[in-house]
Amino acid sequence: MTTQNPGFSTLAVHAGAQPDPTTGARATPIYQTTSFVFENADHAAALFGLQQFGNIYTRIMNPTQAVLEERVAALEGGTAALAVASGHAAQMLVFHTIMRPGDNFVAARQLYGGSVNQFGHAFKNFDWHVRWADSSDPSSFESQIDSRTKAVFIESLANPGGTFVDIAAIADVAHRHGLPLIVDNTMASPYLVRPLEHGADIIVHSLTKFLGGHGNSMGGVVVDGGTFDWSKSGKYPMLSEPRPEYAGIELHKTFGNIAFAIALRVLGLRDLGPAISPFNAFMILTGIETLPLRMQRHSDNAIAVAKWLKGHAKVAWVNYAGLNDDPNYDLQQRYSPKGAGSVFTFGLKGGYEAGKSLVEGLQMFSHLANIGDTRSLVIHPASTTHRQLSEEQQVSAGAGPDVVRLSIGIEDPADIIADLDQALANVA
Ligand SMILES: *Cc1c(COP(=O)(O)O)cnc(C)c1O
């Protein structure tokens, strides 16, 4: 691409890709191969020793995956990225790179239910400990930090409540204590919010959601912001100390502003193994080409639906940051002026039973545990995604018993509203 400073939509179509040098294929090919032939023995040795970048084995790196990585890094404004098998795998590799047994990190309580489980239960097996804070109160993060704290973690747009978070204020807290801010940008996507511009250091995504966008492929990605000093505090030995398996290389010293992405790949992905398949990388890459068009349409449809629901007699409340009387409206305007995204929650006057009955009466909406599909989706979090949490945890995560979550698709808004209208008519 020769354009100087290409815009977001141009990057979404072109970043990282070029016609295949051997065949001229214009779309990025699916390099469906496990391994790559070395030019000679010295080339092989240089690749294994990290003296030269190149393809060895698809668990570590693959050309289809590489285009996806370069594209997402460009869209987020980062220096490098690593694509993996799922959003949860991305989070796993991030913490594997920065945590030692006995360490802790501070995370917003307002997170995707699966992340609450991963952090609160699975990570305990590694002796990594999460401390919960309130995403609407930056000082609640500060009071949880101690000498064993290694990072701060938030979602830019919190799932499932659809609330925007003051990224810059929480980045200030993290940086005052010499810690990186990790932001899960899945719900907003870089079309709506670019957390690196507000002080975040690392971005994680579930590619499964809006970036892939079509509900057909699992994937995850980590973007390295390139700004964090991994050597300063001595708290991140995987990045700052000599690596025995690579002839004593110090990753941060050697690779500078892409050191974190390198560590994720050559220590995390290599040894833990959650590689993305080339086919899924291709599907997600294709999805990303229309990200700007889809995200705008998702947001435009969602505000229309939220306004309509708000006027409905059976609806108790609507929680959508795009509504100008929403308590979160100012943060939405500041961080995401193009729109408030696709996902939001509302409550029915009839509570738990009415919510269940609505979900069952919808016809075009699909009742399933996903967001960020072209299709409109609905779920009752308390009985599904957030079922494993206590009622108190459910309420503080924005997933109390009466809450219905919508992920508004890109269909005609009149048809989305018509489906809700007929289903609401049948709710007692
Ligand atoms: C889905 C999701 C994840 C987990 O991603 P998977 O691809 O399902 O592993 C993490 N964070 C958020 C905000 C999500 O919506």
The ligand as a Gaussian input file, in Angstrom:
#p B3LYP/6-31G(d) Opt

LIG

0 1
 C      -16.329000     -13.444000      24.023000
 C      -15.508000     -12.544000      24.831000
 C      -14.282000     -12.963000      25.361000
 C      -13.746000     -14.366000      25.185000
 O      -13.487000     -14.631000      23.844000
 P      -13.602000     -16.096000      23.190000
 O      -13.224000     -15.864000      21.772000
 O      -15.011000     -16.562000      23.383000
 O      -12.624000     -16.963000      23.931000
 C      -13.530000     -12.054000      26.090000
 N      -13.981000     -10.799000      26.296000
 C      -15.165000     -10.361000      25.807000
 C      -15.575000      -8.966000      26.053000
 C      -15.966000     -11.218000      25.066000
 O      -17.130000     -10.768000      24.587000

